[in-house]
Amino acid sequence: MKMNRLGRTDVMVSELCLGSMTWGTQNTEAEGHAQIDRALDRGVNFIDTAEMYPTNPVSAETVGDTESIIGTWLARTGRRGDIVLATKVSGTNGGFVREGRGYDGATIRQTVDQSLERLRTDHIDLYQLHWPNRGSYHFRQSWTYDPSGQDRAETEAHMLDVLRAMDDLVKAGKVRHFGLSNETTWGTMMWLRLAEEHGLPRVVSVQNEYSLLARLADTDMAEMCVNEDVGLLPFSPMAVGLLSGKYAPDVTPEGTRRSLTPDLGGRITPRVWPAIDAYRAVAARHGLDANQMALAFTLTRPFVVSSIFGATSMEQLDLALGAADLTLSDEVLADIAEAHKTHPMPF
């Protein structure tokens, strides 16, 4: 498993990161533990979670359960030194968490302690903001995104408040590094500028959706990541299973994510089906598994540090882990580029 540097830190993370958002709903505690064991056996050292997990669905009754599952694994194995552990504070996307009110510096001081208790550890390697308080264009909001109502002075004050809280937490040894999620290029640059001007913790990563079917990060975000040493951590790199071929307009296998979230978070559109067919045709033409090709593609991008995948079965887990051993040829990449030009924004 290839290891990459996380931002400008001395932390090295595996190019594949084990996502955990189904542990506690679609997966049991024992299954979550088994996934961690298998992933570590295959060279993964990076695990991502969040205070609002598990999802599918998110509910008030299950908030925090995924962190607790990781915590019981740590308590059972004592392998804290073998993993880089990332979690997130819920933003305005949190729903049942603080009634979706988001966070400020005072909130983060509390949520870090709550996550540490559930995770049964004394430090978090990467603490991320799950969603900007001001909102963003991610999760299909780009179609109607209007930032004109934002107050720049208010945004800066909020960012400084959060950065000062992160500084306190880093100095206390509770958090090692600071990251973002569902953030924009402008927002990331604001965080970087304020951190530099005030001597506060620097952003090391941004966790945004990125896959063959969702490539908003290819332009401004990519340039920022490369030049500022801020690593992109793609989530849903296999397009939540859409590229597997298990779904069709009128086909939804029982127990799958779509059976719980019918529109897959706005990803089901009339445009998505021909795009899926195009990428699956590329994979078939070159004798590749479409899911592995999709995950391996994200690893070819110069701005990606580690790609976050999830699985609900050990078979899916093993399939995804195999992407680390797959090298995509120039011919495959050229065919992918042609498919992307034909289907640039399918959802």
C-alpha positions in Angstrom: 0.0 0.0 0.0 1.5 3.3 -1.0 1.8 5.9 1.7 1.4 9.7 1.2 2.2 12.7 3.3 -0.8 14.5 4.9 -0.4 18.2 4.0 2.8 19.7 5.4 2.9 17.4 8.4 5.0 14.4 9.2 2.0 12.1 9.1 2.0 9.4 6.4 -1.4 7.9 5.4 -2.3 5.0 3.2 -3.6 6.0 -0.3 -6.8 4.2 0.6 -8.7 5.3 3.7 -11.4 3.1 5.4 -14.7 4.9 5.7 -17.0 3.9 8.5 -20.4 5.6 8.0 -22.4 2.3 7.8 -21.2 0.9 11.1 -24.1 0.9 13.4 -26.9 0.8 10.8 -26.1 -1.4 7.8 -23.2 -3.0 9.7 -22.9 -4.4 13.2 -20.1 -3.7 15.6 -18.6 -7.0 14.9 -18.6 -6.4 11.2 -17.0 -2.9 11.7 -14.3 -4.5 13.7 -13.7 -7.2 11.1 -13.4 -4.5 8.4 -10.8 -2.7 10.4 -8.8 -5.9 11.0 -8.9 -6.8 7.3 -8.0 -3.3 6.1 -5.0 -3.1 8.4 -3.8 -6.5 7.3 -3.8 -5.1 3.7 -1.8 -2.0 4.6 -4.4 0.6 5.3 -3.6 2.8 8.3 -6.2 5.6 7.9 -9.8 5.4 9.2 -12.4 8.2 8.8 -15.5 8.7 10.8 -17.7 11.6 12.1 -19.8 12.4 15.2 -23.0 12.2 13.1 -22.3 8.6 11.9 -23.8 6.1 11.2 -25.8 7.2 8.2 -28.4 5.4 6.0 -30.3 6.7 7.8 -29.0 9.4 10.1 -31.1 9.4 13.3 -31.0 11.0 16.8 -30.8 7.5 18.3 -27.6 6.5 16.4 -25.5 9.7 16.4 -22.0 8.9 17.7 -22.4 5.1 17.4 -19.8 4.6 14.7 -17.2 6.4 16.9 -18.2 4.1 19.7 -17.6 1.1 17.5 -14.1 2.2 16.6 -13.6 2.9 20.3 -14.4 -0.7 21.3 -12.0 -1.9 18.6 -9.3 0.2 20.1 -10.1 -0.9 23.6 -10.0 -4.6 22.5 -6.9 -4.4 20.4 -4.8 -1.7 21.9 -3.6 -0.8 18.3 -4.0 3.0 18.6 -0.5 3.5 17.3 -1.3 1.6 14.1 -3.9 3.9 12.8 -4.3 7.6 11.7 -7.8 8.4 13.0 -9.9 11.2 11.5 -13.3 12.4 12.6 -15.5 15.4 12.1 -17.7 17.9 13.9 -21.1 18.2 12.3 -22.0 21.5 10.6 -25.3 22.7 9.4 -25.6 19.4 7.6 -25.8 17.5 10.9 -29.6 17.2 11.1 -30.1 15.5 14.4 -26.8 16.8 15.8 -27.4 20.1 17.8 -30.5 20.5 15.6 -28.3 21.4 12.6 -27.1 24.6 14.2 -23.5 24.0 13.2 -20.5 24.9 15.4 -18.3 27.6 16.8 -15.1 27.5 18.9 -16.9 26.7 22.1 -18.8 23.9 20.5 -15.7 22.3 19.1 -14.0 22.3 22.5 -17.0 20.2 23.7 -17.4 17.9 20.7 -13.7 17.0 20.7 -14.0 15.7 24.2 -17.2 13.8 23.4 -15.5 12.2 20.4 -12.5 11.3 22.4 -14.7 9.6 25.0 -16.6 7.6 22.4 -13.4 6.7 20.5 -11.6 5.7 23.7 -8.4 7.5 22.9 -6.6 10.6 24.1 -6.1 12.3 20.7 -7.6 12.7 17.3 -5.1 12.7 14.4 -7.3 14.7 12.0 -10.2 16.8 13.2 -12.4 18.0 10.3 -15.3 20.5 9.9 -18.0 18.3 8.2 -19.6 21.3 6.5 -19.0 25.0 6.4 -21.5 27.0 8.6 -22.1 29.4 5.7 -23.1 26.5 3.4 -21.5 25.3 0.2 -22.4 24.1 -3.3 -21.7 20.4 -2.5 -24.2 17.6 -2.5 -26.0 18.8 -5.7 -26.5 22.4 -4.3 -24.3 23.7 -7.1 -27.4 23.9 -9.3 -28.9 26.7 -7.2 -25.9 27.9 -5.2 -26.0 31.6 -4.4 -23.2 33.0 -2.1 -24.4 36.6 -2.4 -26.0 36.5 1.1 -22.8 35.6 2.8 -21.3 38.2 5.2 -17.5 38.2 4.8 -16.7 39.8 8.1 -19.0 37.3 9.9 -17.3 34.5 8.1 -13.8 35.7 9.0 -14.8 36.1 12.7 -16.3 32.6 12.7 -13.2 31.1 11.1 -10.9 32.9 13.6 -13.0 31.6 16.5 -12.7 28.0 15.3 -9.0 28.3 14.5 -8.3 29.6 18.0 -10.2 26.7 19.5 -8.3 24.3 17.3 -5.0 25.9 18.5 -6.0 25.3 22.1 -6.9 21.7 21.3 -3.6 21.1 19.4 -1.6 22.6 22.3 -3.5 20.4 24.7 -2.6 17.3 22.7 -6.2 16.4 22.0 -6.0 17.1 18.2 -2.9 16.8 16.0 -4.1 18.3 12.7 -7.0 20.3 11.3 -9.0 19.6 8.1 -12.1 20.6 6.2 -14.9 18.8 4.4 -17.5 19.9 1.7 -15.5 23.1 1.4 -14.8 25.5 -1.5 -11.6 26.7 -2.9 -12.3 30.3 -1.7 -13.2 29.0 1.8 -10.0 26.9 2.0 -7.9 29.8 1.0 -9.6 31.9 3.7 -8.8 29.3 6.4 -5.2 29.2 5.1 -4.7 33.0 5.1 -6.2 33.5 8.6 -4.1 30.7 10.0 -0.9 32.1 8.5 -1.7 35.7 9.6 -2.5 34.7 13.2 -0.1 31.8 13.7 -2.9 29.2 14.1 -3.2 25.6 12.9 -3.0 25.2 9.1 -5.5 23.2 7.1 -3.9 19.9 5.9 -6.8 18.4 4.0 -10.2 18.8 2.4 -12.6 15.9 2.2 -15.0 16.5 -0.7 -16.9 14.2 -3.0 -14.8 13.1 -6.0 -15.3 10.3 -8.5 -15.7 9.5 -12.2 -19.2 10.9 -11.9 -18.4 13.9 -9.6 -15.4 15.9 -10.7 -16.0 19.4 -9.4 -12.5 19.3 -7.8 -10.7 19.1 -11.1 -10.1 22.8 -11.6 -9.7 25.5 -8.9 -9.7 23.0 -6.0 -7.0 20.9 -7.7 -4.8 23.9 -8.3 -5.2 25.1 -4.7 -4.5 21.6 -3.3 -1.3 21.2 -5.3 0.1 24.6 -4.7 -0.9 24.9 -1.0 -0.1 21.3 0.0 -3.6 20.6 1.1 -4.5 17.0 0.3 -7.9 16.1 -1.2 -9.6 13.2 0.5 -12.2 12.0 -1.9 -15.4 10.5 -0.4 -17.7 8.3 -2.5 -14.9 7.5 -5.0 -16.9 4.6 -6.4 -20.0 6.9 -6.8 -21.9 5.1 -3.9 -21.9 1.9 -5.8 -23.5 3.3 -9.0 -20.6 2.1 -11.1 -21.0 -1.5 -9.9 -24.0 -2.0 -12.3 -26.2 -3.2 -9.4 -28.7 -0.4 -10.0 -30.9 0.4 -12.9 -33.7 2.9 -13.3 -36.2 0.3 -12.0 -33.7 -2.0 -10.1 -32.8 -1.5 -6.5 -31.5 -4.6 -4.7 -32.8 -5.1 -1.1 -30.5 -3.9 1.6 -28.4 -1.6 -0.7 -27.9 2.1 0.0 -30.5 3.1 -2.6 -33.1 1.0 -0.8 -32.6 3.3 2.2 -32.0 6.5 0.2 -34.0 6.3 -3.0 -32.3 9.2 -4.9 -28.9 8.5 -3.4 -28.5 12.0 -2.3 -29.6 13.5 -5.6 -27.3 11.3 -7.6 -30.1 9.5 -9.5 -30.9 11.6 -12.6 -31.8 10.7 -16.2 -28.2 11.7 -17.1 -26.5 9.3 -14.7 -27.5 6.0 -16.4 -25.7 6.7 -19.8 -22.7 8.0 -17.9 -22.5 4.8 -15.9 -22.9 2.7 -19.1 -20.0 4.7 -20.6 -17.6 4.0 -17.7 -18.6 0.4 -17.4 -17.9 0.0 -21.1 -14.4 1.4 -20.6 -13.8 -1.1 -17.8 -15.2 -4.0 -19.8 -13.1 -3.0 -22.9 -9.9 -3.3 -20.8 -10.9 -6.3 -18.7 -11.2 -4.3 -15.4 -13.7 -4.3 -12.6 -15.6 -1.0 -12.9 -15.5 -0.3 -9.1 -11.8 -0.9 -8.9 -11.2 1.2 -12.0 -13.1 4.1 -10.4 -11.3 3.9 -7.2 -7.9 3.5 -8.9 -8.7 6.5 -11.1 -8.9 8.8 -8.0 -5.4 7.6 -6.9 -3.9 8.9 -10.2 -4.9 12.5 -9.5 -2.0 14.7 -8.3 -4.1 16.5 -5.7 -5.4 13.3 -4.0 -3.7 12.1 -0.8 -6.0 9.3 0.2 -9.3 8.1 -1.2 -12.1 7.2 1.3 -14.1 4.1 0.5 -16.7 2.2 2.4 -18.1 -1.3 2.3 -21.0 -3.2 3.8 -19.6 -6.7 3.1 -16.1 -8.3 3.3 -16.4 -9.1 -0.4 -16.9 -5.4 -1.2 -14.0 -4.5 1.1 -11.6 -6.9 -0.6 -12.6 -5.7 -4.0 -12.0 -2.1 -3.0 -8.6 -2.9 -1.4 -7.6 -4.5 -4.7 -7.6 -1.1 -6.3 -4.3 -0.3 -4.6 -2.7 -2.9 -6.8 -4.2 -1.7 -10.0 -2.3 0.6 -12.4 -4.4 2.2 -15.1 -2.8 2.3 -18.5 -2.5 5.4 -20.6 -5.2 3.8 -22.9 -7.6 3.4 -20.0 -7.1 7.0 -18.8 -7.6 8.2 -22.4 -10.9 6.3 -22.6 -12.0 7.7 -19.2 -11.2 11.2 -20.4 -13.4 10.7 -23.5 -16.3 9.4 -21.4 -15.9 12.4 -19.1 -16.1 14.8 -22.0 -19.3 13.1 -23.1 -20.8 13.0 -19.6 -19.3 15.9 -17.7 -21.8 16.4 -14.9 -24.3 13.5 -14.7 -25.7 14.6 -11.3 
